[in-house]
Amino acid sequence: MAEALAAAFKDNLLKCSICLGEYEDPRVLPCYHTFCYGCIFYHSKRTLTQKRTFLCPVCREEIQFPVGGLTQLKKNFVLSKAKDIITQQQACRGALESGQPNIAAVTQAIAQMTTSSDSDIMIHTKALTEILAGMEKMSVPTPDTTTQISYSPGDISIARQEAMLGEMTVQSEPLRLGTDLCSATYPPVFLEKAKCVHSFSTRLKCDKTMFLNGLAIDKEHVFIVNSDSDSKYYRTNVFTHEGQFKFDIKLNDPFDVAVSQTGHLYITSQGKKCIKVYSTRGKKVKDIGLGKLEEPYGITLNRQGHVMVCDLKKKSIFTFHADSGQLLKIIPLTMCTYPAYITVNSVNDNVVVSDWGSDCVHVLSPTGNCLYQYGTQGSGDGQLWGSYGVCTDGYGHIFVADCQNHRIVALSPKGQFIRYIATGDDGLSYPRALDINPAGQLVVAEDNQVKTFQYLE
């Protein structure tokens, strides 16, 4: 009885309705339906509208694609925990002599998980508990049980036909020849040649040739830190995604910029030896890191929303609380000569740092252990000449601006070479700063130009 109940629980609650396999990295949509991360990523990619929305495969509710990608969707750790409980109890045969203790144990464990949990978890827990209560009242067939199957002929309503066809379409969409439904991860496919789908000039009427050092993007604007060819005039310019200039922020020797989902800009100021915080409308908020930073260069925000900045002179990564400005952690970069740009991989939380002095990039664990290194000085494959901006996409791919070689290098999450996204043959010239826009496209800042590349199918 208990084993059958556990099997029914797994079949009905712990399986993704897209791939029909057990959940792998379950993520919750705003409508509270849960899917494997790979399944919902593939579904949203294929059905994304121009308004950046897609429909839930189950209830057909319109879902807004999250700023920052689907990695921002909350993980459904209630289902993961329930799956673990079922697995553990199946291993203990003594505890499975009757169905009642098994249901009580699962229900009690889920109830304990709600202590100090937020409202989202309460919603999932309530739903699971109600389903468990209903399952308790159900009779589970055994091999000796006679089951009566009834059939009433008649027409199926149009609404029911549409619902059935809709489910069949959703479940068949991700299938490919040779794909294992239970382990489908839908690996991304790179275009044979990336396409430059948009570009705009950042040069204003009074500008000389501008060096674009910093780049950050939110759902409305493109933020660029630049200087003129004499390196005497620095500012942060704000453009729309179409390239229309909005306003600028004049600072003392800024270098890089990051933008948060809460609507704040974090700009490294080498002149003031701190991080300048502004609203995305250009209003000054505060300073962070005064008295702690010496020569701040690249800046980024991790998945927790904390600010991480490379200090070239101190050869360290400083992590600050974005709101309070409190110093949380310092990671020494003893492997670097001149650490410049930094990003955090949203897939595994690894930290990627570009090293100007050694013409390479280092991939660190979240605690600061050096995992991989890519690049030596040169222009061949596996070499870099001026390793500038770095960024990662929703798949964990690492992108490096190989400035003096006029190319963008794509690496695997483990730092292995994949391909060049664009080169000088494509018109690329001294790329310095990189970012991924809300549409999942690679945005490159070079001299006086911002270019957007579609690199995946």
DRENVOLUM-482638 format. One record per residue (C-alpha): residue in one letter; x, y, z. Coordinates in steps of 0.2 Angstrom, whole numbers, padded with zeros to 4 digits, always signed. Layout:
BEGIN
AXYZ ...
END
This chain:
BEGIN
M+0000+0000+0000 A+0014+0012+0005 E+0024+0008-0010 A+0010+0010-0022 L+0005+0027-0013 A+0023+0033-0015 A+0023+0028-0034 A+0007+0037-0036 F+0014+0052-0028 K+0029+0052-0039 D+0019+0049-0055 N+0006+0063-0051 L+0016+0076-0042 L+0035+0074-0045 K+0035+0073-0064 C+0036+0088-0076 S+0021+0090-0087 I+0032+0094-0102 C+0045+0080-0102 L+0035+0068-0092 G+0051+0064-0082 E+0055+0067-0064 Y+0059+0085-0060 E+0077+0091-0064 D+0080+0108-0056 P+0061+0112-0054 R+0056+0131-0056 V+0040+0139-0052 L+0031+0151-0064 P+0020+0166-0057 C+0005+0155-0060 Y+0012+0142-0047 H+0015+0128-0060 T+0032+0120-0059 F+0043+0113-0073 C+0061+0107-0076 Y+0072+0122-0079 G+0078+0115-0096 C+0060+0111-0101 I+0053+0129-0097 F+0068+0137-0104 Y+0066+0128-0121 H+0047+0131-0121 S+0049+0150-0117 K+0062+0152-0131 R+0052+0144-0144 T+0036+0153-0140 L+0042+0170-0134 T+0032+0185-0141 Q+0038+0202-0146 K+0031+0208-0129 R+0043+0196-0121 T+0029+0185-0114 F+0025+0166-0116 L+0011+0155-0110 C+0011+0143-0096 P+0010+0125-0104 V-0003+0120-0092 C-0015+0134-0088 R-0010+0145-0103 E-0008+0161-0092 E+0003+0174-0100 I+0020+0175-0091 Q+0032+0189-0092 F+0050+0184-0096 P+0060+0189-0081 V+0073+0202-0082 G+0090+0193-0080 G+0083+0177-0088 L+0074+0162-0082 T+0087+0158-0069 Q+0078+0172-0059 L+0063+0160-0057 K+0062+0153-0039 K+0067+0135-0036 N+0053+0123-0030 F+0063+0115-0016 V+0046+0109-0008 L+0045+0096-0022 S+0063+0092-0021 K+0061+0089-0002 A+0046+0079-0005 K+0055+0068-0018 D+0069+0065-0005 I+0057+0060+0008 I+0049+0048-0003 T+0065+0040-0008 Q+0071+0039+0010 Q+0055+0031+0015 Q+0056+0018+0001 A+0073+0013+0007 C+0066+0009+0024 R+0055-0006+0022 G+0050-0006+0040 A+0042+0011+0039 L+0032+0006+0023 E+0021-0008+0032 S+0006+0003+0031 G+0001+0018+0020 Q-0005+0029+0035 P+0012+0032+0043 N+0020+0036+0026 I+0007+0050+0022 A+0008+0056+0040 A+0027+0057+0039 V+0027+0066+0022 T+0014+0078+0028 Q+0023+0082+0044 A+0039+0084+0035 I+0031+0097+0023 A+0023+0106+0038 Q+0040+0108+0046 M+0047+0115+0031 T+0035+0130+0031 T+0042+0136+0048 S+0049+0153+0044 S+0045+0151+0025 D+0038+0164+0014 S+0021+0165+0007 D+0026+0156-0010 I+0031+0140+0000 M+0015+0141+0010 I+0005+0140-0006 H+0015+0125-0013 T+0014+0116+0004 K-0005+0119+0006 A-0007+0112-0012 L+0003+0096-0008 T-0005+0093+0009 E-0022+0094+0001 I-0017+0081-0013 L-0010+0070+0000 A-0026+0070+0010 G-0036+0066-0005 M-0024+0052-0010 E-0026+0044+0008 K-0044+0042+0004 M-0041+0033-0012 S-0041+0014-0014 V-0025+0009-0022 P-0027-0006-0034 T-0017-0022-0031 P-0013-0036-0043 D-0028-0045-0035 T-0040-0031-0036 T-0054-0031-0050 T-0055-0014-0058 Q-0070-0009-0068 I-0068+0002-0083 S-0083+0011-0089 Y-0085+0020-0106 S-0099+0031-0111 P-0100+0035-0130 G-0104+0052-0136 D-0096+0068-0143 I-0082+0077-0135 S-0085+0095-0133 I-0075+0108-0143 A-0068+0115-0127 R-0062+0098-0121 Q-0054+0094-0139 E-0044+0110-0138 A-0038+0107-0121 M-0033+0089-0126 L-0024+0095-0141 G-0016+0109-0132 E-0009+0096-0119 M-0003+0085-0134 T+0006+0100-0142 V+0015+0105-0127 Q+0021+0088-0122 S+0027+0085-0140 E+0036+0101-0143 P+0053+0097-0135 L+0054+0080-0143 R+0069+0077-0155 L+0075+0062-0163 G+0085+0051-0151 T+0080+0062-0136 D+0078+0054-0119 L+0062+0062-0111 C+0068+0059-0093 S+0085+0067-0096 A+0082+0081-0109 T+0092+0096-0106 Y+0090+0104-0123 P+0108+0110-0125 P+0109+0127-0135 V+0114+0127-0153 F+0126+0140-0158 L+0123+0149-0175 E+0136+0144-0188 K+0139+0163-0189 A+0132+0175-0177 K+0122+0189-0184 C+0123+0208-0179 V+0105+0212-0177 H+0107+0230-0171 S+0120+0243-0168 F+0120+0261-0164 S+0134+0275-0162 T+0137+0282-0145 R+0146+0297-0152 L+0138+0314-0148 K+0141+0330-0157 C+0155+0336-0146 D+0163+0319-0144 K+0180+0314-0151 T+0184+0295-0152 M+0177+0287-0136 F+0183+0272-0127 L+0168+0262-0120 N+0175+0254-0104 G+0159+0249-0095 L+0142+0242-0101 A+0126+0237-0091 I+0109+0234-0098 D+0091+0233-0090 K+0074+0231-0098 E+0074+0250-0103 H+0091+0257-0105 V+0109+0254-0110 F+0122+0262-0098 I+0139+0265-0105 V+0155+0272-0096 N+0166+0280-0108 S+0181+0292-0110 D+0188+0303-0124 S+0204+0299-0134 D+0214+0310-0122 S+0207+0301-0106 K+0202+0318-0099 Y+0184+0317-0099 Y+0174+0303-0092 R+0155+0300-0090 T+0141+0287-0090 N+0130+0289-0104 V+0112+0282-0104 F+0104+0277-0120 T+0088+0267-0125 H+0089+0250-0132 E+0087+0258-0149 G+0101+0270-0147 Q+0092+0286-0142 F+0103+0297-0130 K+0094+0301-0114 F+0106+0309-0101 D+0123+0307-0094 I+0131+0306-0077 K+0148+0315-0075 L+0160+0307-0063 N+0178+0308-0057 D+0187+0294-0067 P+0174+0281-0068 F+0178+0264-0076 D+0164+0251-0075 V+0145+0250-0071 A+0132+0237-0065 V+0114+0239-0064 S+0102+0230-0051 Q+0085+0224-0053 T+0080+0237-0039 G+0084+0251-0051 H+0101+0256-0045 L+0117+0260-0054 Y+0134+0255-0046 I+0149+0264-0055 T+0167+0262-0050 S+0176+0278-0047 Q+0195+0277-0048 G+0196+0296-0044 K+0186+0294-0028 K+0192+0276-0024 C+0174+0270-0021 I+0158+0264-0029 K+0146+0278-0034 V+0127+0273-0032 Y+0114+0282-0043 S+0096+0278-0048 T+0093+0273-0066 R+0086+0290-0068 G+0103+0299-0063 K+0099+0304-0045 K+0114+0302-0033 V+0110+0289-0019 K+0126+0286-0009 D+0145+0280-0010 I+0151+0262-0005 G+0168+0257-0001 L+0176+0273+0004 G+0192+0270+0014 K+0192+0251+0008 L+0195+0252-0010 E+0211+0258-0018 E+0209+0256-0037 P+0192+0249-0041 Y+0189+0242-0059 G+0176+0230-0065 I+0160+0228-0055 T+0145+0216-0055 L+0131+0209-0044 N+0130+0191-0039 R+0114+0181-0038 Q+0111+0187-0020 G+0111+0205-0026 H+0128+0209-0017 V+0140+0221-0026 M+0157+0213-0031 V+0171+0224-0037 C+0189+0220-0043 D+0202+0231-0035 L+0217+0231-0047 K+0230+0238-0034 K+0225+0227-0020 K+0222+0212-0031 S+0206+0207-0022 I+0188+0205-0025 F+0178+0216-0012 T+0160+0211-0009 F+0148+0224-0002 H+0130+0223+0003 A+0120+0233-0010 D+0109+0242+0002 S+0119+0245+0018 G+0136+0246+0010 Q+0143+0234+0023 L+0159+0225+0017 L+0154+0206+0017 K+0170+0197+0010 I+0187+0199+0002 I+0193+0186-0010 P+0212+0188-0013 L+0217+0187-0032 T+0235+0181-0029 M+0234+0172-0046 C+0231+0188-0056 T+0243+0201-0062 Y+0231+0215-0065 P+0213+0210-0062 A+0201+0221-0072 Y+0183+0215-0076 I+0172+0203-0066 T+0156+0193-0068 V+0147+0180-0059 N+0140+0165-0068 S+0121+0163-0064 V+0121+0145-0067 N+0134+0139-0054 D+0139+0155-0045 N+0157+0154-0051 V+0167+0170-0053 V+0175+0175-0069 V+0189+0188-0068 S+0199+0195-0083 D+0218+0198-0080 W+0226+0212-0091 G+0243+0208-0085 S+0243+0189-0090 D+0231+0190-0105 C+0219+0177-0098 V+0203+0174-0088 H+0202+0165-0072 V+0186+0155-0066 L+0185+0155-0047 S+0173+0145-0036 P+0161+0156-0025 T+0173+0154-0011 G+0188+0160-0021 N+0197+0144-0026 C+0204+0145-0044 L+0195+0132-0054 Y+0201+0135-0072 Q+0211+0147-0082 Y+0210+0151-0101 G+0222+0161-0112 T+0240+0165-0114 Q+0247+0181-0123 G+0245+0179-0142 S+0233+0179-0157 G+0231+0160-0160 D+0217+0149-0153 G+0218+0148-0135 Q+0226+0164-0134 L+0221+0182-0129 W+0229+0199-0131 G+0221+0211-0120 S+0207+0202-0110 Y+0194+0215-0106 G+0175+0213-0102 V+0168+0196-0097 C+0150+0191-0096 T+0139+0175-0095 D+0123+0169-0102 G+0108+0159-0095 Y+0117+0143-0101 G+0133+0147-0091 H+0143+0151-0107 I+0157+0163-0104 F+0161+0177-0116 V+0177+0187-0116 A+0182+0203-0125 D+0198+0199-0134 C+0202+0218-0137 Q+0218+0218-0146 N+0213+0203-0157 H+0197+0211-0161 R+0186+0196-0157 I+0174+0189-0144 V+0178+0172-0137 A+0165+0160-0131 L+0170+0147-0118 S+0160+0133-0109 P+0155+0135-0091 K+0172+0125-0087 G+0182+0138-0097 Q+0185+0127-0112 F+0185+0136-0129 I+0169+0134-0140 R+0171+0147-0154 Y+0173+0165-0159 I+0156+0174-0159 A+0163+0189-0170 T+0180+0194-0176 G+0188+0209-0185 D+0182+0201-0201 D+0164+0205-0195 G+0169+0223-0193 L+0173+0221-0174 S+0185+0234-0168 Y+0193+0234-0150 P+0179+0227-0140 R+0180+0231-0122 A+0164+0228-0113 L+0151+0215-0114 D+0133+0211-0107 I+0118+0200-0111 N+0102+0209-0114 P+0085+0204-0109 A+0082+0195-0125 G+0097+0184-0122 Q+0108+0192-0135 L+0126+0197-0133 V+0129+0216-0133 V+0147+0222-0137 A+0154+0240-0133 E+0168+0244-0145 D+0175+0261-0150 N+0160+0273-0153 Q+0148+0258-0156 V+0137+0246-0147 K+0133+0231-0157 T+0120+0217-0153 F+0123+0199-0159 Q+0111+0184-0160 Y+0123+0169-0157 L+0110+0155-0153 E+0097+0147-0164 
END
